[in-house]
Amino acid sequence: MGIIAWIILGLVVGLLAEKIVNGTERHGLIVTTLIGIAGGLFGGWLATKLFHVNDIKGFFHISTWLTALAGSVILLLAYHLVTGQRGIRR
């Protein structure tokens, strides 16, 4: 995928991860996008290690979005642990 596709994927997945973890609290658009992009990379790496997936095929493939979302949620929870912010809403 190209860099523009990673940014778009990161933005969308970062917003979804924030909605899942935070509810109504928001970070800035840049932080959300960076966590989403890093989550996509982390999710892809994790899928390679755990499920022996060698290649995630393309921008519109569901596995690309699911691994990016899972990675983003994990990184967002780790971000909350490091910064001391409240995680999942009660």
SEFIZA-3560 file (N, C-alpha, C; in Angstrom, 3 decimals):
REM SEFIZA-3560
<numar><xx>0.847</xx><yy>-1.185</yy><zz>0.000</zz><atom>N</atom></numar>
<numar><xx>0.000</xx><yy>0.000</yy><zz>0.000</zz><atom>CA</atom></numar>
<numar><xx>0.881</xx><yy>1.233</yy><zz>0.000</zz><atom>C</atom></numar>
<numar><xx>0.391</xx><yy>2.274</yy><zz>-0.629</zz><atom>N</atom></numar>
<numar><xx>1.122</xx><yy>3.530</yy><zz>-0.669</zz><atom>CA</atom></numar>
<numar><xx>0.971</xx><yy>4.306</yy><zz>0.627</zz><atom>C</atom></numar>
<numar><xx>1.752</xx><yy>5.345</yy><zz>0.766</zz><atom>N</atom></numar>
<numar><xx>1.744</xx><yy>6.139</yy><zz>1.987</zz><atom>CA</atom></numar>
<numar><xx>0.400</xx><yy>6.832</yy><zz>2.199</zz><atom>C</atom></numar>
<numar><xx>-0.233</xx><yy>7.264</yy><zz>1.138</zz><atom>N</atom></numar>
<numar><xx>-1.547</xx><yy>7.908</yy><zz>1.258</zz><atom>CA</atom></numar>
<numar><xx>-2.579</xx><yy>6.902</yy><zz>1.763</zz><atom>C</atom></numar>
<numar><xx>-2.515</xx><yy>5.681</yy><zz>1.261</zz><atom>N</atom></numar>
<numar><xx>-3.443</xx><yy>4.641</yy><zz>1.723</zz><atom>CA</atom></numar>
<numar><xx>-3.221</xx><yy>4.333</yy><zz>3.197</zz><atom>C</atom></numar>
<numar><xx>-1.950</xx><yy>4.294</yy><zz>3.659</zz><atom>N</atom></numar>
<numar><xx>-1.672</xx><yy>4.053</yy><zz>5.079</zz><atom>CA</atom></numar>
<numar><xx>-2.220</xx><yy>5.182</yy><zz>5.944</zz><atom>C</atom></numar>
<numar><xx>-2.126</xx><yy>6.426</yy><zz>5.463</zz><atom>N</atom></numar>
<numar><xx>-2.639</xx><yy>7.560</yy><zz>6.225</zz><atom>CA</atom></numar>
<numar><xx>-4.155</xx><yy>7.502</yy><zz>6.320</zz><atom>C</atom></numar>
<numar><xx>-4.815</xx><yy>7.195</yy><zz>5.217</zz><atom>N</atom></numar>
<numar><xx>-6.277</xx><yy>7.078</yy><zz>5.227</zz><atom>CA</atom></numar>
<numar><xx>-6.709</xx><yy>5.930</yy><zz>6.125</zz><atom>C</atom></numar>
<numar><xx>-6.057</xx><yy>4.786</yy><zz>5.980</zz><atom>N</atom></numar>
<numar><xx>-6.356</xx><yy>3.634</yy><zz>6.835</zz><atom>CA</atom></numar>
<numar><xx>-6.117</xx><yy>3.981</yy><zz>8.301</zz><atom>C</atom></numar>
<numar><xx>-5.000</xx><yy>4.657</yy><zz>8.593</zz><atom>N</atom></numar>
<numar><xx>-4.691</xx><yy>5.040</yy><zz>9.965</zz><atom>CA</atom></numar>
<numar><xx>-5.701</xx><yy>5.989</yy><zz>10.547</zz><atom>C</atom></numar>
<numar><xx>-6.168</xx><yy>6.944</yy><zz>9.771</zz><atom>N</atom></numar>
<numar><xx>-7.166</xx><yy>7.890</yy><zz>10.247</zz><atom>CA</atom></numar>
<numar><xx>-8.474</xx><yy>7.194</yy><zz>10.584</zz><atom>C</atom></numar>
<numar><xx>-8.963</xx><yy>6.384</yy><zz>9.660</zz><atom>N</atom></numar>
<numar><xx>-10.245</xx><yy>5.694</yy><zz>9.872</zz><atom>CA</atom></numar>
<numar><xx>-10.156</xx><yy>4.708</yy><zz>11.030</zz><atom>C</atom></numar>
<numar><xx>-9.106</xx><yy>3.905</yy><zz>11.051</zz><atom>N</atom></numar>
<numar><xx>-8.964</xx><yy>2.902</yy><zz>12.100</zz><atom>CA</atom></numar>
<numar><xx>-8.674</xx><yy>3.567</yy><zz>13.446</zz><atom>C</atom></numar>
<numar><xx>-7.902</xx><yy>4.639</yy><zz>13.439</zz><atom>N</atom></numar>
<numar><xx>-7.650</xx><yy>5.373</yy><zz>14.673</zz><atom>CA</atom></numar>
<numar><xx>-8.927</xx><yy>5.950</yy><zz>15.265</zz><atom>C</atom></numar>
<numar><xx>-9.799</xx><yy>6.496</yy><zz>14.409</zz><atom>N</atom></numar>
<numar><xx>-11.084</xx><yy>7.010</yy><zz>14.883</zz><atom>CA</atom></numar>
<numar><xx>-11.962</xx><yy>5.894</yy><zz>15.453</zz><atom>C</atom></numar>
<numar><xx>-11.973</xx><yy>4.749</yy><zz>14.778</zz><atom>N</atom></numar>
<numar><xx>-12.745</xx><yy>3.612</yy><zz>15.288</zz><atom>CA</atom></numar>
<numar><xx>-12.195</xx><yy>3.105</yy><zz>16.621</zz><atom>C</atom></numar>
<numar><xx>-10.872</xx><yy>3.022</yy><zz>16.721</zz><atom>N</atom></numar>
<numar><xx>-10.254</xx><yy>2.565</yy><zz>17.967</zz><atom>CA</atom></numar>
<numar><xx>-10.544</xx><yy>3.529</yy><zz>19.107</zz><atom>C</atom></numar>
<numar><xx>-10.514</xx><yy>4.835</yy><zz>18.831</zz><atom>N</atom></numar>
<numar><xx>-10.840</xx><yy>5.819</yy><zz>19.854</zz><atom>CA</atom></numar>
<numar><xx>-12.282</xx><yy>5.677</yy><zz>20.317</zz><atom>C</atom></numar>
<numar><xx>-13.172</xx><yy>5.431</yy><zz>19.392</zz><atom>N</atom></numar>
<numar><xx>-14.587</xx><yy>5.256</yy><zz>19.741</zz><atom>CA</atom></numar>
<numar><xx>-14.766</xx><yy>4.015</yy><zz>20.603</zz><atom>C</atom></numar>
<numar><xx>-14.045</xx><yy>2.935</yy><zz>20.291</zz><atom>N</atom></numar>
<numar><xx>-14.149</xx><yy>1.703</yy><zz>21.061</zz><atom>CA</atom></numar>
<numar><xx>-13.582</xx><yy>1.888</yy><zz>22.460</zz><atom>C</atom></numar>
<numar><xx>-12.424</xx><yy>2.521</yy><zz>22.567</zz><atom>N</atom></numar>
<numar><xx>-11.732</xx><yy>2.624</yy><zz>23.850</zz><atom>CA</atom></numar>
<numar><xx>-12.223</xx><yy>3.802</yy><zz>24.677</zz><atom>C</atom></numar>
<numar><xx>-12.365</xx><yy>4.968</yy><zz>24.068</zz><atom>N</atom></numar>
<numar><xx>-12.630</xx><yy>6.188</yy><zz>24.822</zz><atom>CA</atom></numar>
<numar><xx>-14.083</xx><yy>6.599</yy><zz>24.899</zz><atom>C</atom></numar>
<numar><xx>-14.887</xx><yy>6.223</yy><zz>23.960</zz><atom>N</atom></numar>
<numar><xx>-16.257</xx><yy>6.721</yy><zz>23.931</zz><atom>CA</atom></numar>
<numar><xx>-16.286</xx><yy>8.131</yy><zz>23.387</zz><atom>C</atom></numar>
<numar><xx>-16.550</xx><yy>9.112</yy><zz>24.250</zz><atom>N</atom></numar>
<numar><xx>-16.701</xx><yy>10.487</yy><zz>23.778</zz><atom>CA</atom></numar>
<numar><xx>-15.430</xx><yy>11.305</yy><zz>23.873</zz><atom>C</atom></numar>
<numar><xx>-14.415</xx><yy>10.851</yy><zz>24.627</zz><atom>N</atom></numar>
<numar><xx>-13.163</xx><yy>11.597</yy><zz>24.726</zz><atom>CA</atom></numar>
<numar><xx>-12.411</xx><yy>11.499</yy><zz>23.410</zz><atom>C</atom></numar>
<numar><xx>-11.729</xx><yy>12.580</yy><zz>23.048</zz><atom>N</atom></numar>
<numar><xx>-11.017</xx><yy>12.623</yy><zz>21.780</zz><atom>CA</atom></numar>
<numar><xx>-9.580</xx><yy>13.090</yy><zz>21.988</zz><atom>C</atom></numar>
<numar><xx>-8.683</xx><yy>12.555</yy><zz>21.172</zz><atom>N</atom></numar>
<numar><xx>-7.340</xx><yy>13.092</yy><zz>21.039</zz><atom>CA</atom></numar>
<numar><xx>-7.363</xx><yy>13.980</yy><zz>19.807</zz><atom>C</atom></numar>
<numar><xx>-6.264</xx><yy>14.576</yy><zz>19.498</zz><atom>N</atom></numar>
<numar><xx>-6.184</xx><yy>15.368</yy><zz>18.278</zz><atom>CA</atom></numar>
<numar><xx>-6.183</xx><yy>14.470</yy><zz>17.054</zz><atom>C</atom></numar>
<numar><xx>-6.442</xx><yy>15.057</yy><zz>15.910</zz><atom>N</atom></numar>
<numar><xx>-6.490</xx><yy>14.315</yy><zz>14.656</zz><atom>CA</atom></numar>
<numar><xx>-5.126</xx><yy>13.701</yy><zz>14.319</zz><atom>C</atom></numar>
<numar><xx>-4.056</xx><yy>14.415</yy><zz>14.603</zz><atom>N</atom></numar>
<numar><xx>-2.719</xx><yy>13.900</yy><zz>14.303</zz><atom>CA</atom></numar>
<numar><xx>-2.382</xx><yy>12.711</yy><zz>15.189</zz><atom>C</atom></numar>
<numar><xx>-2.665</xx><yy>12.815</yy><zz>16.489</zz><atom>N</atom></numar>
<numar><xx>-2.399</xx><yy>11.697</yy><zz>17.411</zz><atom>CA</atom></numar>
<numar><xx>-3.231</xx><yy>10.489</yy><zz>17.025</zz><atom>C</atom></numar>
<numar><xx>-4.500</xx><yy>10.723</yy><zz>16.687</zz><atom>N</atom></numar>
<numar><xx>-5.382</xx><yy>9.627</yy><zz>16.266</zz><atom>CA</atom></numar>
<numar><xx>-4.837</xx><yy>8.933</yy><zz>15.024</zz><atom>C</atom></numar>
<numar><xx>-4.410</xx><yy>9.720</yy><zz>14.032</zz><atom>N</atom></numar>
<numar><xx>-3.873</xx><yy>9.153</yy><zz>12.799</zz><atom>CA</atom></numar>
<numar><xx>-2.577</xx><yy>8.392</yy><zz>13.059</zz><atom>C</atom></numar>
<numar><xx>-1.692</xx><yy>8.959</yy><zz>13.875</zz><atom>N</atom></numar>
<numar><xx>-0.425</xx><yy>8.284</yy><zz>14.169</zz><atom>CA</atom></numar>
<numar><xx>-0.638</xx><yy>6.975</yy><zz>14.918</zz><atom>C</atom></numar>
<numar><xx>-1.569</xx><yy>6.967</yy><zz>15.881</zz><atom>N</atom></numar>
<numar><xx>-1.882</xx><yy>5.723</yy><zz>16.590</zz><atom>CA</atom></numar>
<numar><xx>-2.499</xx><yy>4.719</yy><zz>15.629</zz><atom>C</atom></numar>
<numar><xx>-3.333</xx><yy>5.182</yy><zz>14.723</zz><atom>N</atom></numar>
<numar><xx>-3.931</xx><yy>4.286</yy><zz>13.724</zz><atom>CA</atom></numar>
<numar><xx>-2.903</xx><yy>3.683</yy><zz>12.785</zz><atom>C</atom></numar>
<numar><xx>-1.967</xx><yy>4.506</yy><zz>12.297</zz><atom>N</atom></numar>
<numar><xx>-0.924</xx><yy>4.002</yy><zz>11.399</zz><atom>CA</atom></numar>
<numar><xx>-0.012</xx><yy>3.033</yy><zz>12.140</zz><atom>C</atom></numar>
<numar><xx>0.400</xx><yy>3.422</yy><zz>13.344</zz><atom>N</atom></numar>
<numar><xx>1.243</xx><yy>2.528</yy><zz>14.143</zz><atom>CA</atom></numar>
<numar><xx>0.493</xx><yy>1.246</yy><zz>14.493</zz><atom>C</atom></numar>
<numar><xx>-0.806</xx><yy>1.363</yy><zz>14.752</zz><atom>N</atom></numar>
<numar><xx>-1.625</xx><yy>0.184</yy><zz>15.032</zz><atom>CA</atom></numar>
<numar><xx>-1.730</xx><yy>-0.733</yy><zz>13.836</zz><atom>C</atom></numar>
<numar><xx>-1.803</xx><yy>-0.141</yy><zz>12.648</zz><atom>N</atom></numar>
<numar><xx>-1.818</xx><yy>-0.950</yy><zz>11.433</zz><atom>CA</atom></numar>
<numar><xx>-0.528</xx><yy>-1.723</yy><zz>11.252</zz><atom>C</atom></numar>
<numar><xx>0.577</xx><yy>-1.043</yy><zz>11.492</zz><atom>N</atom></numar>
<numar><xx>1.874</xx><yy>-1.717</yy><zz>11.394</zz><atom>CA</atom></numar>
<numar><xx>2.036</xx><yy>-2.776</yy><zz>12.478</zz><atom>C</atom></numar>
<numar><xx>1.631</xx><yy>-2.436</yy><zz>13.702</zz><atom>N</atom></numar>
<numar><xx>1.710</xx><yy>-3.380</yy><zz>14.814</zz><atom>CA</atom></numar>
<numar><xx>0.788</xx><yy>-4.572</yy><zz>14.590</zz><atom>C</atom></numar>
<numar><xx>-0.424</xx><yy>-4.314</yy><zz>14.113</zz><atom>N</atom></numar>
<numar><xx>-1.361</xx><yy>-5.396</yy><zz>13.830</zz><atom>CA</atom></numar>
<numar><xx>-0.866</xx><yy>-6.319</yy><zz>12.736</zz><atom>C</atom></numar>
<numar><xx>-0.259</xx><yy>-5.734</yy><zz>11.700</zz><atom>N</atom></numar>
<numar><xx>0.315</xx><yy>-6.556</yy><zz>10.635</zz><atom>CA</atom></numar>
<numar><xx>1.465</xx><yy>-7.414</yy><zz>11.133</zz><atom>C</atom></numar>
<numar><xx>2.328</xx><yy>-6.819</yy><zz>11.976</zz><atom>N</atom></numar>
<numar><xx>3.434</xx><yy>-7.582</yy><zz>12.551</zz><atom>CA</atom></numar>
<numar><xx>2.910</xx><yy>-8.695</yy><zz>13.456</zz><atom>C</atom></numar>
<numar><xx>1.906</xx><yy>-8.384</yy><zz>14.272</zz><atom>N</atom></numar>
<numar><xx>1.329</xx><yy>-9.372</yy><zz>15.180</zz><atom>CA</atom></numar>
<numar><xx>0.670</xx><yy>-10.513</yy><zz>14.415</zz><atom>C</atom></numar>
<numar><xx>-0.037</xx><yy>-10.189</yy><zz>13.330</zz><atom>N</atom></numar>
<numar><xx>-0.660</xx><yy>-11.228</yy><zz>12.514</zz><atom>CA</atom></numar>
<numar><xx>0.391</xx><yy>-12.134</yy><zz>11.887</zz><atom>C</atom></numar>
<numar><xx>1.518</xx><yy>-11.553</yy><zz>11.504</zz><atom>N</atom></numar>
<numar><xx>2.611</xx><yy>-12.351</yy><zz>10.935</zz><atom>CA</atom></numar>
<numar><xx>3.168</xx><yy>-13.321</yy><zz>11.964</zz><atom>C</atom></numar>
<numar><xx>3.366</xx><yy>-12.850</yy><zz>13.182</zz><atom>N</atom></numar>
<numar><xx>3.956</xx><yy>-13.682</yy><zz>14.227</zz><atom>CA</atom></numar>
<numar><xx>2.981</xx><yy>-14.732</yy><zz>14.770</zz><atom>C</atom></numar>
<numar><xx>1.731</xx><yy>-14.339</yy><zz>15.007</zz><atom>N</atom></numar>
<numar><xx>0.771</xx><yy>-15.254</yy><zz>15.628</zz><atom>CA</atom></numar>
<numar><xx>0.117</xx><yy>-16.215</yy><zz>14.644</zz><atom>C</atom></numar>
<numar><xx>-0.267</xx><yy>-15.691</yy><zz>13.481</zz><atom>N</atom></numar>
<numar><xx>-1.050</xx><yy>-16.485</yy><zz>12.538</zz><atom>CA</atom></numar>
<numar><xx>-0.267</xx><yy>-16.876</yy><zz>11.304</zz><atom>C</atom></numar>
<numar><xx>1.010</xx><yy>-16.532</yy><zz>11.265</zz><atom>N</atom></numar>
<numar><xx>1.885</xx><yy>-16.851</yy><zz>10.137</zz><atom>CA</atom></numar>
<numar><xx>1.319</xx><yy>-16.340</yy><zz>8.819</zz><atom>C</atom></numar>
<numar><xx>0.747</xx><yy>-15.141</yy><zz>8.877</zz><atom>N</atom></numar>
<numar><xx>0.256</xx><yy>-14.473</yy><zz>7.680</zz><atom>CA</atom></numar>
<numar><xx>1.440</xx><yy>-13.742</yy><zz>7.071</zz><atom>C</atom></numar>
<numar><xx>1.801</xx><yy>-14.093</yy><zz>5.869</zz><atom>N</atom></numar>
<numar><xx>2.976</xx><yy>-13.496</yy><zz>5.245</zz><atom>CA</atom></numar>
<numar><xx>2.681</xx><yy>-12.187</yy><zz>4.548</zz><atom>C</atom></numar>
<numar><xx>1.425</xx><yy>-11.975</yy><zz>4.213</zz><atom>N</atom></numar>
<numar><xx>1.153</xx><yy>-10.794</yy><zz>3.417</zz><atom>CA</atom></numar>
<numar><xx>-0.322</xx><yy>-10.455</yy><zz>3.557</zz><atom>C</atom></numar>
<numar><xx>-0.589</xx><yy>-9.216</yy><zz>3.844</zz><atom>N</atom></numar>
<numar><xx>-1.974</xx><yy>-8.749</yy><zz>3.902</zz><atom>CA</atom></numar>
<numar><xx>-2.233</xx><yy>-8.055</yy><zz>2.573</zz><atom>C</atom></numar>
<numar><xx>-3.164</xx><yy>-8.591</yy><zz>1.821</zz><atom>N</atom></numar>
<numar><xx>-3.326</xx><yy>-8.187</yy><zz>0.431</zz><atom>CA</atom></numar>
<numar><xx>-4.271</xx><yy>-7.006</yy><zz>0.283</zz><atom>C</atom></numar>
<numar><xx>-3.707</xx><yy>-5.851</yy><zz>0.160</zz><atom>N</atom></numar>
<numar><xx>-4.453</xx><yy>-4.718</yy><zz>-0.323</zz><atom>CA</atom></numar>
<numar><xx>-5.241</xx><yy>-3.917</yy><zz>0.688</zz><atom>C</atom></numar>
<numar><xx>-5.601</xx><yy>-2.755</yy><zz>0.242</zz><atom>N</atom></numar>
<numar><xx>-6.290</xx><yy>-1.769</yy><zz>1.065</zz><atom>CA</atom></numar>
<numar><xx>-7.712</xx><yy>-2.179</yy><zz>1.396</zz><atom>C</atom></numar>
<numar><xx>-8.409</xx><yy>-2.810</yy><zz>0.491</zz><atom>N</atom></numar>
<numar><xx>-9.815</xx><yy>-3.130</yy><zz>0.695</zz><atom>CA</atom></numar>
<numar><xx>-10.050</xx><yy>-4.527</yy><zz>1.260</zz><atom>C</atom></numar>
<numar><xx>-9.006</xx><yy>-5.224</yy><zz>1.604</zz><atom>N</atom></numar>
<numar><xx>-9.160</xx><yy>-6.563</yy><zz>2.182</zz><atom>CA</atom></numar>
<numar><xx>-9.521</xx><yy>-6.434</yy><zz>3.657</zz><atom>C</atom></numar>
<numar><xx>-10.480</xx><yy>-7.226</yy><zz>4.121</zz><atom>N</atom></numar>
<numar><xx>-10.987</xx><yy>-7.115</yy><zz>5.492</zz><atom>CA</atom></numar>
<numar><xx>-9.917</xx><yy>-7.416</yy><zz>6.531</zz><atom>C</atom></numar>
<numar><xx>-8.992</xx><yy>-8.311</yy><zz>6.228</zz><atom>N</atom></numar>
<numar><xx>-7.952</xx><yy>-8.639</yy><zz>7.201</zz><atom>CA</atom></numar>
<numar><xx>-7.033</xx><yy>-7.446</yy><zz>7.452</zz><atom>C</atom></numar>
<numar><xx>-6.828</xx><yy>-6.606</yy><zz>6.452</zz><atom>N</atom></numar>
<numar><xx>-6.026</xx><yy>-5.399</yy><zz>6.636</zz><atom>CA</atom></numar>
<numar><xx>-6.666</xx><yy>-4.494</yy><zz>7.672</zz><atom>C</atom></numar>
<numar><xx>-7.979</xx><yy>-4.306</yy><zz>7.548</zz><atom>N</atom></numar>
<numar><xx>-8.694</xx><yy>-3.404</yy><zz>8.451</zz><atom>CA</atom></numar>
<numar><xx>-8.821</xx><yy>-3.995</yy><zz>9.855</zz><atom>C</atom></numar>
<numar><xx>-9.061</xx><yy>-5.301</yy><zz>9.947</zz><atom>N</atom></numar>
<numar><xx>-9.216</xx><yy>-5.917</yy><zz>11.271</zz><atom>CA</atom></numar>
<numar><xx>-7.907</xx><yy>-5.952</yy><zz>12.054</zz><atom>C</atom></numar>
<numar><xx>-6.809</xx><yy>-6.277</yy><zz>11.384</zz><atom>N</atom></numar>
<numar><xx>-5.535</xx><yy>-6.284</yy><zz>12.103</zz><atom>CA</atom></numar>
<numar><xx>-5.104</xx><yy>-4.867</yy><zz>12.468</zz><atom>C</atom></numar>
<numar><xx>-5.389</xx><yy>-3.906</yy><zz>11.608</zz><atom>N</atom></numar>
<numar><xx>-5.073</xx><yy>-2.514</yy><zz>11.930</zz><atom>CA</atom></numar>
<numar><xx>-5.912</xx><yy>-2.029</yy><zz>13.105</zz><atom>C</atom></numar>
<numar><xx>-7.188</xx><yy>-2.414</yy><zz>13.146</zz><atom>N</atom></numar>
<numar><xx>-8.056</xx><yy>-2.022</yy><zz>14.259</zz><atom>CA</atom></numar>
<numar><xx>-7.605</xx><yy>-2.666</yy><zz>15.558</zz><atom>C</atom></numar>
<numar><xx>-7.290</xx><yy>-3.936</yy><zz>15.517</zz><atom>N</atom></numar>
<numar><xx>-6.817</xx><yy>-4.619</yy><zz>16.731</zz><atom>CA</atom></numar>
<numar><xx>-5.511</xx><yy>-4.010</yy><zz>17.228</zz><atom>C</atom></numar>
<numar><xx>-4.598</xx><yy>-3.741</yy><zz>16.321</zz><atom>N</atom></numar>
<numar><xx>-3.337</xx><yy>-3.118</yy><zz>16.701</zz><atom>CA</atom></numar>
<numar><xx>-3.535</xx><yy>-1.722</yy><zz>17.259</zz><atom>C</atom></numar>
<numar><xx>-4.457</xx><yy>-0.957</yy><zz>16.678</zz><atom>N</atom></numar>
<numar><xx>-4.732</xx><yy>0.397</yy><zz>17.157</zz><atom>CA</atom></numar>
<numar><xx>-5.354</xx><yy>0.393</yy><zz>18.541</zz><atom>C</atom></numar>
<numar><xx>-6.259</xx><yy>-0.531</yy><zz>18.788</zz><atom>N</atom></numar>
<numar><xx>-6.870</xx><yy>-0.628</yy><zz>20.115</zz><atom>CA</atom></numar>
<numar><xx>-5.812</xx><yy>-0.982</yy><zz>21.159</zz><atom>C</atom></numar>
<numar><xx>-4.935</xx><yy>-1.919</yy><zz>20.836</zz><atom>N</atom></numar>
<numar><xx>-3.869</xx><yy>-2.314</yy><zz>21.765</zz><atom>CA</atom></numar>
<numar><xx>-2.942</xx><yy>-1.131</yy><zz>22.034</zz><atom>C</atom></numar>
<numar><xx>-2.544</xx><yy>-0.422</yy><zz>20.992</zz><atom>N</atom></numar>
<numar><xx>-1.656</xx><yy>0.725</yy><zz>21.178</zz><atom>CA</atom></numar>
<numar><xx>-2.348</xx><yy>1.867</yy><zz>21.922</zz><atom>C</atom></numar>
<numar><xx>-3.628</xx><yy>2.060</yy><zz>21.686</zz><atom>N</atom></numar>
<numar><xx>-4.355</xx><yy>3.108</yy><zz>22.392</zz><atom>CA</atom></numar>
<numar><xx>-4.479</xx><yy>2.784</yy><zz>23.878</zz><atom>C</atom></numar>
<numar><xx>-4.705</xx><yy>1.519</yy><zz>24.193</zz><atom>N</atom></numar>
<numar><xx>-4.732</xx><yy>1.121</yy><zz>25.602</zz><atom>CA</atom></numar>
<numar><xx>-3.360</xx><yy>1.287</yy><zz>26.246</zz><atom>C</atom></numar>
<numar><xx>-2.299</xx><yy>0.961</yy><zz>25.515</zz><atom>N</atom></numar>
<numar><xx>-0.942</xx><yy>1.154</yy><zz>26.024</zz><atom>CA</atom></numar>
<numar><xx>-0.650</xx><yy>2.648</yy><zz>26.210</zz><atom>C</atom></numar>
<numar><xx>-1.132</xx><yy>3.472</yy><zz>25.297</zz><atom>N</atom></numar>
<numar><xx>-0.970</xx><yy>4.919</yy><zz>25.403</zz><atom>CA</atom></numar>
<numar><xx>-1.637</xx><yy>5.442</yy><zz>26.676</zz><atom>C</atom></numar>
<numar><xx>-2.813</xx><yy>4.923</yy><zz>26.977</zz><atom>N</atom></numar>
<numar><xx>-3.513</xx><yy>5.335</yy><zz>28.199</zz><atom>CA</atom></numar>
<numar><xx>-2.779</xx><yy>4.871</yy><zz>29.446</zz><atom>C</atom></numar>
<numar><xx>-2.181</xx><yy>3.693</yy><zz>29.400</zz><atom>N</atom></numar>
<numar><xx>-1.409</xx><yy>3.223</yy><zz>30.547</zz><atom>CA</atom></numar>
<numar><xx>-0.183</xx><yy>4.102</yy><zz>30.792</zz><atom>C</atom></numar>
<numar><xx>0.483</xx><yy>4.497</yy><zz>29.718</zz><atom>N</atom></numar>
<numar><xx>1.687</xx><yy>5.325</yy><zz>29.844</zz><atom>CA</atom></numar>
<numar><xx>1.356</xx><yy>6.738</yy><zz>30.304</zz><atom>C</atom></numar>
<numar><xx>0.316</xx><yy>7.330</yy><zz>29.736</zz><atom>N</atom></numar>
<numar><xx>-0.027</xx><yy>8.716</yy><zz>30.064</zz><atom>CA</atom></numar>
<numar><xx>-0.891</xx><yy>8.838</yy><zz>31.302</zz><atom>C</atom></numar>
<numar><xx>-1.432</xx><yy>7.708</yy><zz>31.786</zz><atom>N</atom></numar>
<numar><xx>-2.259</xx><yy>7.750</yy><zz>32.977</zz><atom>CA</atom></numar>
<numar><xx>-3.679</xx><yy>8.203</yy><zz>32.742</zz><atom>C</atom></numar>
<numar><xx>-4.106</xx><yy>8.234</yy><zz>31.493</zz><atom>N</atom></numar>
<numar><xx>-5.481</xx><yy>8.636</yy><zz>31.190</zz><atom>CA</atom></numar>
<numar><xx>-6.423</xx><yy>7.471</yy><zz>31.420</zz><atom>C</atom></numar>
<numar><xx>-7.686</xx><yy>7.820</yy><zz>31.553</zz><atom>N</atom></numar>
<numar><xx>-8.706</xx><yy>6.801</yy><zz>31.750</zz><atom>CA</atom></numar>
<numar><xx>-8.907</xx><yy>6.050</yy><zz>30.445</zz><atom>C</atom></numar>
<numar><xx>-9.027</xx><yy>4.730</yy><zz>30.541</zz><atom>N</atom></numar>
<numar><xx>-9.191</xx><yy>3.887</yy><zz>29.356</zz><atom>CA</atom></numar>
<numar><xx>-10.642</xx><yy>3.702</yy><zz>28.991</zz><atom>C</atom></numar>
<numar><xx>-11.119</xx><yy>2.487</yy><zz>29.073</zz><atom>N</atom></numar>
<numar><xx>-12.477</xx><yy>2.154</yy><zz>28.657</zz><atom>CA</atom></numar>
<numar><xx>-13.479</xx><yy>2.831</yy><zz>29.574</zz><atom>C</atom></numar>
<numar><xx>-14.491</xx><yy>3.431</yy><zz>28.958</zz><atom>N</atom></numar>
<numar><xx>-15.483</xx><yy>4.175</yy><zz>29.744</zz><atom>CA</atom></numar>
<numar><xx>-16.319</xx><yy>3.220</yy><zz>30.592</zz><atom>C</atom></numar>
<numar><xx>-16.841</xx><yy>3.763</yy><zz>31.656</zz><atom>N</atom></numar>
<numar><xx>-17.648</xx><yy>2.940</yy><zz>32.578</zz><atom>CA</atom></numar>
<numar><xx>-19.073</xx><yy>3.359</yy><zz>32.535</zz><atom>C</atom></numar>
//
